[in-house]
Amino acid sequence: MDVTSRVVSRGGRHWFRFVADADQDFVGLEIGSVGGESVVPSELTWPRWMALRAAWDDRERLWVASADTGVAVFVLDGAAWRRYAWEPGIDAAGRPPMQDLATGESVSWLMAEPPAELHLR
């Protein structure tokens, strides 16, 4: 995946792009508002050599699928982007949050349908 181009959401309000770290070994995620100055970097990074796919859904949620970390869903909550986890075929209702070992973040599960272009179902 191109790590420099901005990909605008279907609603045209937000964009994302992947940015390589200084050593070019990992990529991080930036999310911003179209026409706005604020850019939100994610603490989550992915190895550059792993397959990485991302797409917006119709509700302005960003889905990122990686072979090593699974599927992350980024949802705008007020002024902040919050990350959720997703797995196919799992009812996440009442499921306890998972602990991200890399970031120390507690990540809740999201019950939603991924965008068709990710081919996750």
MARBA-21226 format. One record per atom (N, C-alpha, C): atom name; x, y negated, z. Coordinates in Angstrom, 3 decimals. Each point is the difference from the previous one (the first is absolute). Example, Ala and Ser with C-alpha at 12.3 -4.5 7.8 and 13.67 -1.06 7.14 Angstrom:
<pts>
+----+----------+----------+----------+
: at :        X :        Y :        Z :
+----+----------+----------+----------+
:  N :   13.190 :    5.690 :    7.800 :
: CA :   -0.890 :   -1.190 :    0.000 :
:  C :    0.900 :   -1.200 :    0.000 :
:  N :   -0.350 :   -1.050 :   -0.720 :
: CA :    0.820 :   -1.190 :    0.060 :
:  C :   -0.770 :   -1.090 :    0.730 :
+----+----------+----------+----------+
</pts>
This chain:
<pts>
+----+----------+----------+----------+
: at :        X :        Y :        Z :
+----+----------+----------+----------+
:  N :    0.839 :    1.174 :    0.000 :
: CA :   -0.839 :   -1.174 :    0.000 :
:  C :    0.888 :   -1.243 :    0.000 :
:  N :   -0.395 :   -0.985 :   -0.792 :
: CA :    0.716 :   -1.273 :   -0.077 :
:  C :   -0.071 :   -0.683 :    1.365 :
:  N :    1.128 :   -0.374 :    0.539 :
: CA :    0.013 :   -0.576 :    1.352 :
:  C :   -0.062 :   -1.529 :    0.008 :
:  N :   -0.116 :   -0.631 :   -1.162 :
: CA :    0.019 :   -1.457 :   -0.012 :
:  C :   -1.310 :   -0.637 :   -0.440 :
:  N :   -0.832 :    0.690 :   -0.753 :
: CA :   -1.232 :   -0.599 :   -0.523 :
:  C :   -1.103 :   -0.030 :    1.045 :
:  N :   -0.728 :   -1.087 :    0.053 :
: CA :   -1.164 :   -0.101 :    0.866 :
:  C :   -1.184 :    0.690 :   -0.679 :
:  N :   -0.732 :    0.783 :    0.776 :
: CA :   -1.200 :    0.670 :   -0.496 :
:  C :   -1.192 :   -0.625 :    0.716 :
:  N :   -0.849 :   -0.664 :   -0.774 :
: CA :   -1.131 :   -0.735 :    0.559 :
:  C :   -1.164 :    0.957 :    0.256 :
:  N :   -0.714 :   -0.242 :    1.108 :
: CA :   -1.153 :    0.829 :    0.356 :
:  C :   -1.112 :   -0.158 :   -1.031 :
:  N :   -0.920 :    0.951 :    0.007 :
: CA :   -1.112 :   -0.021 :   -0.954 :
:  C :   -0.858 :   -1.252 :    0.151 :
:  N :   -0.131 :   -0.477 :    1.228 :
: CA :   -0.780 :   -1.210 :    0.253 :
:  C :    0.765 :   -1.280 :   -0.283 :
:  N :    1.314 :    0.122 :   -0.260 :
: CA :    0.823 :   -1.145 :   -0.346 :
:  C :    0.431 :   -0.873 :    1.162 :
:  N :   -0.217 :    0.470 :    1.237 :
: CA :    0.328 :   -0.835 :    1.161 :
:  C :    1.370 :    0.286 :    0.595 :
:  N :    0.516 :    1.215 :   -0.180 :
: CA :    1.254 :    0.390 :    0.633 :
:  C :    0.924 :    0.673 :   -1.010 :
:  N :    1.251 :    0.144 :    0.393 :
: CA :    0.988 :    0.698 :   -0.826 :
:  C :    0.926 :    0.793 :    0.905 :
:  N :    0.670 :    0.974 :   -0.602 :
: CA :    1.071 :    0.701 :    0.717 :
:  C :    1.157 :    0.195 :   -0.952 :
:  N :    1.136 :    0.266 :    0.577 :
: CA :    1.171 :    0.405 :   -0.770 :
:  C :    0.928 :    0.763 :    0.929 :
:  N :    0.845 :    0.818 :   -0.591 :
: CA :    1.024 :    0.713 :    0.755 :
:  C :    1.323 :   -0.721 :   -0.203 :
:  N :    0.758 :   -0.120 :    1.083 :
: CA :    1.266 :   -0.728 :   -0.037 :
:  C :    1.088 :    0.915 :    0.539 :
:  N :    1.079 :    0.156 :   -0.770 :
: CA :    1.111 :    0.850 :    0.424 :
:  C :    0.786 :   -0.662 :    1.122 :
:  N :    0.524 :    0.828 :    0.907 :
: CA :    0.844 :   -0.543 :    1.069 :
:  C :    1.378 :   -0.351 :   -0.564 :
:  N :    0.852 :   -0.560 :    0.823 :
: CA :    1.312 :   -0.470 :   -0.450 :
:  C :    0.858 :    1.123 :   -0.582 :
:  N :   -0.147 :    1.203 :    0.533 :
: CA :    0.791 :    1.138 :   -0.495 :
:  C :   -0.643 :    0.715 :   -1.172 :
:  N :   -1.216 :   -0.427 :   -0.383 :
: CA :   -0.746 :    0.600 :   -1.108 :
:  C :   -0.399 :    1.455 :    0.265 :
:  N :    0.017 :    0.433 :    1.263 :
: CA :   -0.360 :    1.377 :    0.343 :
:  C :   -1.473 :    0.145 :    0.357 :
:  N :   -0.601 :   -1.053 :    0.502 :
: CA :   -1.385 :    0.034 :    0.447 :
:  C :   -0.767 :   -1.169 :   -0.588 :
:  N :   -1.320 :    0.141 :   -0.056 :
: CA :   -0.846 :   -1.111 :   -0.413 :
:  C :   -0.978 :   -0.310 :    1.121 :
:  N :   -0.267 :   -1.269 :    0.157 :
: CA :   -0.994 :   -0.476 :    0.944 :
:  C :   -1.162 :   -0.588 :   -0.771 :
:  N :   -1.067 :   -0.280 :    0.691 :
: CA :   -1.222 :   -0.507 :   -0.606 :
:  C :   -0.237 :   -1.434 :    0.436 :
:  N :   -0.371 :   -0.837 :   -0.957 :
: CA :   -0.438 :   -1.361 :    0.296 :
:  C :   -1.422 :   -0.141 :   -0.517 :
:  N :   -0.861 :   -0.646 :    0.804 :
: CA :   -1.369 :   -0.282 :   -0.396 :
:  C :   -0.221 :   -1.488 :    0.174 :
:  N :   -0.644 :   -0.616 :   -0.978 :
: CA :   -0.262 :   -1.431 :    0.084 :
:  C :   -1.351 :   -0.357 :   -0.567 :
:  N :   -0.369 :   -1.253 :    0.166 :
: CA :   -1.246 :   -0.525 :   -0.543 :
:  C :    0.305 :   -0.734 :   -1.295 :
:  N :   -0.826 :    0.200 :   -1.001 :
: CA :    0.169 :   -0.697 :   -1.264 :
:  C :   -0.214 :   -1.492 :    0.250 :
:  N :    0.944 :   -0.809 :   -0.403 :
: CA :   -0.083 :   -1.440 :    0.197 :
:  C :    0.394 :   -0.453 :    1.387 :
:  N :    0.337 :    0.942 :    0.872 :
: CA :    0.387 :   -0.349 :    1.365 :
:  C :    1.485 :    0.148 :    0.200 :
:  N :    0.486 :   -0.554 :    1.060 :
: CA :    1.423 :    0.040 :    0.301 :
:  C :    0.389 :    1.159 :    0.907 :
:  N :   -0.980 :    0.562 :    0.716 :
: CA :    0.353 :    1.028 :    0.983 :
:  C :    0.282 :    1.338 :   -0.669 :
:  N :    1.102 :    0.590 :    0.396 :
: CA :    0.399 :    1.323 :   -0.469 :
:  C :    0.230 :    0.843 :    1.246 :
:  N :   -0.621 :    1.162 :    0.035 :
: CA :    0.098 :    0.869 :    1.161 :
:  C :    0.851 :    1.214 :   -0.350 :
:  N :    1.190 :    0.123 :    0.584 :
: CA :    0.793 :    1.216 :   -0.240 :
:  C :   -0.461 :    1.110 :    0.935 :
:  N :   -0.012 :    1.217 :   -0.508 :
: CA :   -0.349 :    1.151 :    0.824 :
:  C :    1.253 :    0.531 :    0.677 :
:  N :   -0.155 :    0.519 :    1.216 :
: CA :    1.132 :    0.630 :    0.680 :
:  C :    0.331 :    1.349 :   -0.621 :
:  N :   -0.962 :    0.575 :   -0.669 :
: CA :    0.180 :    1.316 :   -0.607 :
:  C :    0.872 :   -0.112 :   -1.248 :
:  N :    0.955 :    0.893 :   -0.144 :
: CA :    0.817 :    0.068 :   -1.209 :
:  C :   -0.037 :    1.421 :   -0.543 :
:  N :    0.327 :    0.137 :   -1.272 :
: CA :   -0.009 :    1.298 :   -0.661 :
:  C :    1.334 :    0.213 :   -0.705 :
:  N :    0.507 :    1.238 :   -0.013 :
: CA :    1.221 :    0.277 :   -0.760 :
:  C :   -0.252 :   -0.271 :   -1.485 :
:  N :    0.913 :   -0.679 :   -0.612 :
: CA :   -0.175 :   -0.396 :   -1.405 :
:  C :   -0.049 :    1.200 :   -0.943 :
:  N :    0.624 :    1.091 :    0.374 :
: CA :    0.061 :    1.165 :   -0.880 :
:  C :   -1.269 :    0.858 :    0.059 :
:  N :   -0.906 :   -0.265 :    0.936 :
: CA :   -1.245 :    0.763 :    0.109 :
:  C :   -1.055 :   -0.585 :   -0.931 :
:  N :   -0.895 :    0.857 :   -0.474 :
: CA :   -1.122 :   -0.480 :   -0.806 :
:  C :   -0.891 :   -0.888 :    0.870 :
:  N :   -0.370 :   -1.149 :   -0.515 :
: CA :   -0.795 :   -0.970 :    0.740 :
:  C :   -1.068 :   -0.552 :   -0.940 :
:  N :   -1.262 :    0.109 :    0.423 :
: CA :   -1.117 :   -0.518 :   -0.804 :
:  C :   -0.826 :   -0.932 :    0.868 :
:  N :   -0.562 :   -1.026 :   -0.603 :
: CA :   -0.819 :   -0.943 :    0.754 :
:  C :   -1.102 :   -0.547 :   -0.888 :
:  N :   -1.143 :   -0.307 :    0.626 :
: CA :   -1.123 :   -0.573 :   -0.738 :
:  C :   -0.950 :   -0.691 :    0.963 :
:  N :   -0.664 :   -1.026 :   -0.507 :
: CA :   -1.070 :   -0.671 :    0.734 :
:  C :   -1.293 :    0.754 :   -0.215 :
:  N :   -0.885 :   -0.013 :    1.012 :
: CA :   -1.340 :    0.521 :   -0.216 :
:  C :   -0.974 :   -1.168 :   -0.138 :
:  N :   -1.286 :    0.297 :   -0.171 :
: CA :   -1.004 :   -1.042 :   -0.222 :
:  C :   -0.266 :   -0.865 :    1.227 :
:  N :    0.456 :    0.432 :    1.169 :
: CA :   -0.222 :   -0.760 :    1.233 :
:  C :    1.239 :   -0.776 :    0.431 :
:  N :    0.925 :   -0.240 :   -0.939 :
: CA :    1.222 :   -0.762 :    0.261 :
:  C :    0.913 :    0.691 :    1.007 :
:  N :   -0.054 :    1.336 :    0.052 :
: CA :    0.925 :    0.773 :    0.836 :
:  C :    1.108 :    0.510 :   -0.908 :
:  N :    1.220 :   -0.015 :    0.503 :
: CA :    1.152 :    0.476 :   -0.752 :
:  C :    0.367 :    1.402 :    0.464 :
:  N :    0.073 :    0.937 :   -0.928 :
: CA :    0.342 :    1.386 :    0.272 :
:  C :    1.402 :    0.270 :   -0.517 :
:  N :    0.854 :    0.586 :    0.842 :
: CA :    1.365 :    0.344 :   -0.391 :
:  C :    0.221 :    1.473 :    0.315 :
:  N :    0.308 :    0.785 :   -1.039 :
: CA :    0.209 :    1.439 :    0.157 :
:  C :    1.464 :    0.322 :   -0.246 :
:  N :    0.590 :    0.720 :    0.950 :
: CA :    1.404 :    0.384 :   -0.083 :
:  C :    0.144 :    1.472 :    0.353 :
:  N :    0.920 :    0.665 :   -0.658 :
: CA :    0.223 :    1.415 :    0.267 :
:  C :    0.544 :    0.250 :    1.399 :
:  N :    0.683 :   -0.982 :    0.591 :
: CA :    0.613 :    0.245 :    1.316 :
:  C :   -0.834 :   -0.489 :    1.177 :
:  N :   -0.801 :   -1.058 :   -0.171 :
: CA :   -0.756 :   -0.544 :    1.126 :
:  C :   -1.503 :    0.136 :   -0.153 :
:  N :   -0.483 :    0.597 :   -1.063 :
: CA :   -1.434 :    0.150 :   -0.202 :
:  C :   -0.631 :   -1.264 :   -0.549 :
:  N :   -1.255 :   -0.213 :    0.371 :
: CA :   -0.764 :   -1.120 :   -0.546 :
:  C :   -0.246 :   -1.044 :    1.081 :
:  N :    0.396 :   -1.232 :   -0.294 :
: CA :   -0.255 :   -1.135 :    0.877 :
:  C :   -1.026 :   -0.895 :   -0.683 :
:  N :   -0.931 :   -0.530 :    0.783 :
: CA :   -1.009 :   -0.918 :   -0.522 :
:  C :    0.137 :   -1.312 :    0.761 :
:  N :    0.190 :   -1.086 :   -0.734 :
: CA :    0.161 :   -1.316 :    0.602 :
:  C :   -1.299 :   -0.785 :   -0.162 :
:  N :   -0.551 :   -0.460 :    1.137 :
: CA :   -1.291 :   -0.679 :    0.039 :
:  C :    0.188 :   -1.365 :    0.647 :
:  N :   -0.554 :   -1.037 :   -0.621 :
: CA :    0.076 :   -1.338 :    0.571 :
:  C :   -0.968 :   -0.084 :    1.177 :
:  N :    0.541 :   -0.314 :    1.171 :
: CA :   -0.779 :   -0.118 :    1.233 :
:  C :    0.235 :   -1.402 :    0.545 :
:  N :   -0.916 :   -0.917 :   -0.289 :
: CA :    0.211 :   -1.410 :    0.354 :
:  C :    1.091 :   -0.570 :   -0.888 :
:  N :    1.097 :   -0.418 :    0.612 :
: CA :    1.123 :   -0.552 :   -0.763 :
:  C :    1.151 :    0.990 :   -0.131 :
:  N :   -0.171 :    1.217 :    0.533 :
: CA :    1.090 :    0.978 :   -0.007 :
:  C :   -0.381 :    1.249 :   -0.796 :
:  N :    0.990 :    0.616 :   -0.620 :
: CA :   -0.190 :    1.257 :   -0.704 :
:  C :    0.297 :    1.129 :    0.973 :
:  N :   -0.972 :    0.868 :    0.182 :
: CA :    0.145 :    1.123 :    0.919 :
:  C :    0.144 :    1.287 :   -0.796 :
:  N :    0.894 :    0.868 :    0.460 :
: CA :    0.252 :    1.268 :   -0.706 :
:  C :   -0.783 :    1.131 :    0.651 :
:  N :   -0.595 :    0.825 :   -0.847 :
: CA :   -0.702 :    1.207 :    0.425 :
:  C :    0.611 :    1.194 :   -0.719 :
:  N :   -0.257 :    1.184 :    0.533 :
: CA :    0.428 :    1.241 :   -0.641 :
:  C :   -1.218 :    0.670 :   -0.632 :
:  N :    0.237 :    0.804 :   -1.020 :
: CA :   -1.083 :    0.713 :   -0.675 :
:  C :    0.505 :    1.377 :   -0.429 :
:  N :   -0.858 :    0.998 :    0.126 :
: CA :    0.298 :    1.343 :   -0.517 :
:  C :   -1.232 :    0.513 :   -0.703 :
:  N :    0.169 :    0.700 :   -1.121 :
: CA :   -1.165 :    0.518 :   -0.727 :
:  C :   -0.701 :    1.101 :    0.789 :
:  N :   -1.321 :   -0.034 :   -0.032 :
: CA :   -0.785 :    1.067 :    0.585 :
:  C :   -0.043 :    0.030 :    1.510 :
:  N :    0.524 :   -1.005 :    0.673 :
: CA :    0.010 :   -0.005 :    1.464 :
:  C :   -0.979 :   -1.055 :    0.500 :
:  N :   -0.901 :    0.419 :    0.865 :
: CA :   -0.917 :   -0.930 :    0.641 :
:  C :    0.760 :   -0.674 :    1.137 :
:  N :    0.276 :   -1.272 :   -0.162 :
: CA :    0.853 :   -0.703 :    0.954 :
:  C :   -0.774 :   -0.600 :    1.167 :
:  N :   -1.316 :    0.153 :    0.028 :
: CA :   -0.791 :   -0.596 :    1.073 :
:  C :    0.406 :    0.600 :    1.346 :
:  N :    0.364 :   -0.853 :    0.914 :
: CA :    0.383 :    0.450 :    1.324 :
:  C :    1.388 :    0.606 :    0.093 :
:  N :    0.719 :    0.029 :   -1.070 :
: CA :    1.344 :    0.560 :   -0.004 :
:  C :    0.955 :   -0.995 :    0.665 :
:  N :    0.845 :    0.458 :    0.912 :
: CA :    0.906 :   -0.948 :    0.665 :
:  C :    1.000 :   -0.600 :   -0.988 :
:  N :    0.457 :   -1.220 :    0.267 :
: CA :    0.993 :   -0.623 :   -0.881 :
:  C :    1.288 :    0.822 :   -0.048 :
:  N :    0.727 :   -0.136 :   -1.102 :
: CA :    1.306 :    0.641 :   -0.085 :
:  C :    1.062 :   -1.032 :    0.333 :
:  N :    1.125 :    0.472 :    0.477 :
: CA :    1.117 :   -0.882 :    0.334 :
:  C :    0.997 :    0.035 :   -1.149 :
:  N :    0.260 :   -1.152 :   -0.597 :
: CA :    0.992 :   -0.080 :   -1.063 :
:  C :    1.384 :    0.012 :    0.641 :
:  N :    0.775 :    1.021 :   -0.286 :
: CA :    1.311 :    0.136 :    0.629 :
:  C :    0.992 :   -1.060 :   -0.466 :
:  N :   -0.165 :   -0.476 :   -1.228 :
: CA :    0.940 :   -0.984 :   -0.537 :
:  C :   -0.248 :   -1.393 :    0.570 :
:  N :   -1.275 :   -0.380 :    0.149 :
: CA :   -0.316 :   -1.363 :    0.423 :
:  C :   -0.478 :   -0.084 :    1.444 :
:  N :   -0.360 :    1.145 :    0.599 :
: CA :   -0.543 :   -0.003 :    1.353 :
:  C :   -1.447 :   -0.452 :    0.046 :
:  N :   -0.583 :   -0.237 :   -1.153 :
: CA :   -1.367 :   -0.500 :   -0.117 :
:  C :   -1.004 :    1.130 :    0.230 :
:  N :   -1.110 :   -0.321 :    0.629 :
: CA :   -1.106 :    0.930 :    0.151 :
:  C :   -0.924 :   -0.199 :   -1.196 :
:  N :   -0.217 :    1.042 :   -0.789 :
: CA :   -0.734 :   -0.120 :   -1.259 :
:  C :   -1.293 :    0.795 :    0.080 :
:  N :   -1.135 :   -0.694 :   -0.151 :
: CA :   -1.312 :    0.641 :    0.008 :
:  C :   -0.297 :    0.616 :   -1.368 :
:  N :   -1.008 :    0.859 :   -0.028 :
: CA :   -0.422 :    0.668 :   -1.230 :
:  C :   -1.161 :   -0.744 :   -0.629 :
:  N :   -0.024 :   -0.073 :   -1.309 :
: CA :   -1.055 :   -0.686 :   -0.730 :
:  C :   -0.803 :    1.010 :   -0.804 :
:  N :   -1.307 :   -0.035 :    0.159 :
: CA :   -0.876 :    0.825 :   -0.826 :
:  C :   -0.424 :   -0.839 :   -1.199 :
:  N :    0.491 :    0.327 :   -1.166 :
: CA :   -0.296 :   -0.764 :   -1.206 :
:  C :    0.358 :    0.855 :   -1.204 :
:  N :   -0.436 :   -0.419 :   -1.155 :
: CA :    0.352 :    0.683 :   -1.243 :
:  C :    1.128 :   -0.767 :   -0.684 :
:  N :    1.062 :    0.692 :   -0.370 :
: CA :    1.122 :   -0.679 :   -0.678 :
:  C :   -0.385 :   -0.408 :   -1.418 :
:  N :    0.687 :   -0.969 :   -0.562 :
: CA :   -0.261 :   -0.371 :   -1.387 :
:  C :    0.337 :    1.165 :   -0.928 :
:  N :   -0.789 :    0.158 :   -1.036 :
: CA :    0.124 :    1.137 :   -0.916 :
:  C :    1.374 :    0.071 :   -0.653 :
:  N :    0.629 :   -1.143 :   -0.262 :
: CA :    1.302 :    0.028 :   -0.706 :
:  C :    1.132 :    0.621 :    0.807 :
:  N :   -0.193 :    0.184 :    1.305 :
: CA :    1.018 :    0.681 :    0.794 :
:  C :   -0.098 :    1.520 :   -0.109 :
:  N :   -1.132 :    0.493 :   -0.504 :
: CA :   -0.199 :    1.455 :   -0.202 :
:  C :    0.229 :    0.781 :    1.282 :
:  N :   -0.576 :   -0.466 :    1.107 :
: CA :    0.175 :    0.655 :    1.290 :
:  C :   -1.106 :    0.996 :    0.310 :
:  N :   -1.072 :   -0.030 :   -0.730 :
: CA :   -1.121 :    0.934 :    0.219 :
:  C :   -0.085 :    0.974 :   -1.140 :
+----+----------+----------+----------+
</pts>
